[in-house]
Amino acid sequence: MDKRVSIEQAVGSIPDGATVALGGLSMNSAPMAYVREIVRQEKRDLTVVAIVAGMSVDWLIAGGCVKKVVSGLVSFEGLGLAPTFRMGVQSGAVEIEEYSEDLLICRLRAQAWNLPFVPTKAGLGTDLIPLHEQTGTIRAEVDPATGEHYVACTRLPVDVALVHAHSADELGNVRVDPKLIWMDNEIVNAAERTFASVERYVGHADVVAEPHRTTYPQFMVSGVSLAEFGAYPSSCFPEYSHHTEFFQAYSAAASDPEEFATFFASRVAGPETWVDFIQSSGGEEMIASLRRSSA
């Protein structure tokens, strides 16, 4: 079965109100081509799960797509806070469900392993336990057999996971080169469906020849989409770095609502296709400046 789909087709299959998990880590390997298309298709009332995120979540909030964010951190690292995320949460327009990275990963693993909860020592003695007392998504418990204290992390259902990778074949076998260095596997394992945008397609014969390089086998993947530079403006190690100038221009525009509305409409949502977006952001000259010499 050929699992190659366009960015538009993949996003078109996501209904309003879905729980969507985003891969990447802060300014690294975020599935930005998918995220931009979610904005363009005006999806609404999404619950966004992101272990550690940045621009991906900020775009979705700026586009009016998000009801709730479930995350450990959303920021632009050394370039500052994610401005639209911050304003959305502070104003109450966006609900935040906050965990540590480990607690959130354990919730995803409980879903992936079909367990009522996964135990961890992380979170004991912190304010995160009472923060979730009403919902019970995490609970401080004591093992009756040993008397040990632990935190029970309950299932976190995910409708769709969106990740970015380096390559895939037509059957949906996905590779992250040289190996998986972020935590995207946690959302892929937990999700009902997974779509992966990739820098390039490779032949199935190549995958068969080196099966050890497959990160997500075809039975875990619903569709793959070609999106060269598909993590931009975040990085895609080891091929290209994040685009500092875009982050800075975005953050500067966010200080004024009118200026930001113009910036977001013209620079992010406006270009018709992903290729158009990359061209409008500097095209080949920009790409060359961000390419890592070792790639």
C-alpha positions in Angstrom: 0.0 0.0 0.0 1.4 3.4 -1.1 1.3 5.7 2.0 2.6 8.8 0.3 0.2 11.7 0.8 0.4 15.4 0.4 0.8 17.7 3.4 -2.7 19.0 2.6 -4.2 15.5 2.5 -2.7 14.4 5.8 -3.9 17.5 7.6 -7.3 17.3 5.9 -7.8 14.0 7.7 -7.5 15.6 11.2 -10.9 16.6 12.6 -11.7 19.6 14.7 -11.4 18.8 18.4 -8.7 16.1 17.9 -5.8 15.5 20.2 -2.7 16.1 18.1 0.8 15.3 19.4 3.7 17.2 17.9 7.2 15.8 17.6 10.5 17.7 17.9 12.2 19.3 20.9 11.8 23.0 21.3 13.7 24.5 18.3 14.6 21.1 16.8 12.9 18.9 14.2 9.4 20.2 14.7 6.8 19.1 12.0 6.4 22.7 10.8 5.0 21.9 7.3 2.1 20.0 8.9 1.7 22.7 11.5 1.5 25.5 9.0 -1.1 23.6 7.0 -3.3 23.1 10.1 -3.3 26.9 10.4 -4.2 27.3 6.7 -7.0 24.7 7.0 -8.4 26.6 10.0 -8.6 23.5 12.3 -10.3 24.4 15.6 -10.5 23.3 19.3 -7.4 21.1 19.1 -5.7 19.6 22.2 -2.0 19.8 21.5 0.4 17.4 23.2 4.0 18.4 23.0 6.7 17.1 25.4 8.9 20.2 24.8 7.8 22.6 22.1 8.3 26.1 20.7 7.3 27.6 17.4 5.0 24.8 16.4 2.7 25.4 19.3 3.0 29.2 19.0 1.9 29.0 15.3 -1.2 26.9 16.2 -2.2 29.3 18.9 -1.7 32.3 16.7 -3.9 30.6 14.1 -6.7 30.1 16.5 -6.5 26.3 16.3 -5.9 25.4 20.0 -8.2 24.8 22.9 -5.6 23.2 25.3 -1.9 22.6 25.4 -0.5 19.5 27.3 3.3 20.1 27.7 6.3 20.3 29.9 7.7 23.4 28.2 7.0 25.8 25.4 9.7 28.3 24.6 12.3 29.6 22.1 15.1 28.6 24.4 17.8 31.3 24.4 15.8 33.5 22.1 13.1 34.0 24.7 9.5 32.9 25.5 7.0 31.7 22.9 5.0 34.9 22.8 1.6 33.8 21.5 1.6 30.8 23.8 2.4 33.0 26.8 -0.3 35.5 26.0 -2.9 32.8 25.3 -2.3 31.1 28.6 -2.1 34.3 30.6 -5.3 35.6 29.1 -7.2 32.3 29.7 -7.8 31.9 25.9 -5.7 28.7 26.0 -5.9 26.0 28.7 -2.5 24.6 29.9 -2.1 21.2 31.4 1.4 21.1 32.7 3.7 18.2 33.6 7.4 17.5 33.8 8.9 15.7 30.8 9.1 12.4 32.6 5.5 12.6 33.9 4.2 13.4 30.4 6.3 10.6 28.9 5.0 8.1 31.4 1.4 9.1 30.6 2.1 8.5 26.9 3.7 5.1 27.7 0.6 4.1 29.7 -1.4 4.8 26.6 1.1 3.0 24.3 1.3 -0.1 26.6 -2.5 -0.2 27.3 -1.9 0.1 31.0 -4.1 2.0 33.5 -1.0 3.9 34.6 2.8 3.8 34.5 4.6 4.4 37.9 7.6 6.8 38.3 9.4 8.4 41.2 9.5 11.7 39.3 7.1 14.4 40.7 7.1 13.1 44.3 7.2 16.1 46.7 6.4 18.6 43.9 3.4 20.9 43.3 2.5 19.0 40.2 0.7 16.4 42.2 -1.9 18.7 43.8 -2.1 20.6 40.5 -3.8 17.6 39.0 -5.7 16.4 42.1 -9.1 17.1 40.6 -8.5 15.3 37.3 -6.4 12.5 38.7 -4.2 12.2 35.6 -1.3 11.8 38.0 -1.6 10.5 41.5 0.7 10.0 44.5 0.3 6.4 45.7 2.0 3.9 48.0 2.7 0.3 46.9 1.0 -1.9 49.6 3.5 -4.7 49.1 6.7 -2.6 49.6 5.5 0.7 51.1 7.3 2.6 48.4 5.9 5.9 47.2 5.4 6.6 43.5 3.4 8.7 41.1 0.8 6.9 39.0 0.7 8.4 35.5 -2.6 7.6 33.7 -3.2 7.1 30.0 -3.0 10.1 27.6 -4.9 9.2 24.4 -3.6 10.7 21.2 -5.6 10.8 18.0 -2.8 11.9 15.6 1.0 12.2 16.0 2.9 14.5 13.6 6.6 14.1 13.3 9.4 15.2 10.9 12.1 12.9 9.8 14.8 12.6 7.1 13.4 10.0 4.7 10.7 7.4 4.0 9.8 4.8 1.4 6.5 4.6 -0.4 5.2 2.0 2.1 5.7 4.3 5.1 9.0 3.1 6.6 10.5 6.2 8.1 14.1 6.9 8.9 15.6 9.4 11.3 19.3 9.8 10.5 21.7 9.0 12.0 19.4 7.9 14.8 16.5 9.1 16.9 17.8 11.7 19.3 14.5 13.3 20.4 11.4 11.8 22.1 9.2 11.5 19.1 8.9 7.7 19.5 6.8 8.3 22.7 4.1 10.1 20.8 4.2 7.8 17.8 3.8 4.7 20.1 0.8 6.3 21.8 -1.0 7.7 18.8 -3.9 6.1 16.9 -2.4 7.5 13.7 1.0 8.9 12.7 2.0 11.1 9.8 5.6 11.9 9.1 6.9 14.7 6.9 10.3 13.9 5.4 13.1 15.6 3.6 13.2 13.0 0.8 11.7 9.7 -0.4 13.9 6.6 -0.8 13.2 3.4 -2.6 11.8 0.4 -0.7 14.8 -1.6 -1.8 17.1 0.8 0.1 15.0 0.1 3.3 15.1 -3.6 2.8 18.9 -3.5 2.3 19.4 -1.7 5.6 16.4 -2.5 7.9 18.3 -1.5 11.0 18.0 2.2 9.9 14.2 2.2 10.0 13.0 4.3 12.9 9.2 3.9 12.5 8.2 0.8 10.5 5.3 1.0 8.1 2.7 -0.6 10.4 3.1 2.3 12.8 2.7 5.0 10.1 -0.5 6.2 8.4 1.1 8.4 5.8 4.3 10.1 4.8 4.6 13.5 3.1 7.4 15.1 1.2 8.4 18.4 2.7 11.9 19.5 2.0 13.2 21.8 4.8 10.0 20.7 6.5 11.2 21.5 10.0 11.9 25.1 9.2 12.4 27.5 11.0 13.4 24.9 13.5 16.4 22.7 12.8 16.7 19.2 11.4 20.0 17.7 12.8 22.4 17.0 11.2 21.2 18.6 8.0 20.3 22.2 8.9 20.2 24.6 11.8 17.3 26.7 13.1 16.8 30.1 11.5 17.6 32.6 14.3 16.6 35.6 12.1 13.1 34.2 11.6 12.6 33.6 15.4 13.8 37.1 16.2 11.6 38.7 13.6 8.6 36.7 14.8 9.2 37.6 18.4 9.7 41.3 17.6 6.4 41.4 15.6 4.6 39.7 18.5 5.2 42.8 20.7 2.5 44.7 18.7 -0.8 42.9 17.9 -1.4 44.7 14.7 2.1 44.2 13.4 2.0 40.5 14.4 -1.3 40.0 12.6 0.3 41.4 9.4 3.5 39.3 9.9 1.6 36.1 10.6 -0.8 36.5 7.7 1.9 37.4 5.2 5.0 35.4 6.4 3.4 32.2 7.8 -0.2 31.6 6.7 -0.2 33.5 3.4 2.0 31.5 1.0 -0.1 28.9 -0.8 2.2 25.9 -0.5 5.1 24.8 1.6 7.5 25.4 -1.3 6.1 29.0 -1.6 6.6 29.5 2.2 10.2 28.4 2.0 10.8 30.7 -1.1 9.2 33.7 0.7 11.5 33.1 3.7 14.6 33.4 1.6 14.6 30.4 -0.6 17.9 28.8 -1.8 20.0 31.5 -0.2 18.4 31.0 3.2 18.7 27.2 2.9 22.4 27.4 2.0 23.1 29.6 5.0 21.5 27.0 7.4 22.9 23.9 5.8 25.4 22.1 8.1 28.7 21.5 6.4 28.8 17.9 7.5 25.4 17.2 6.0 
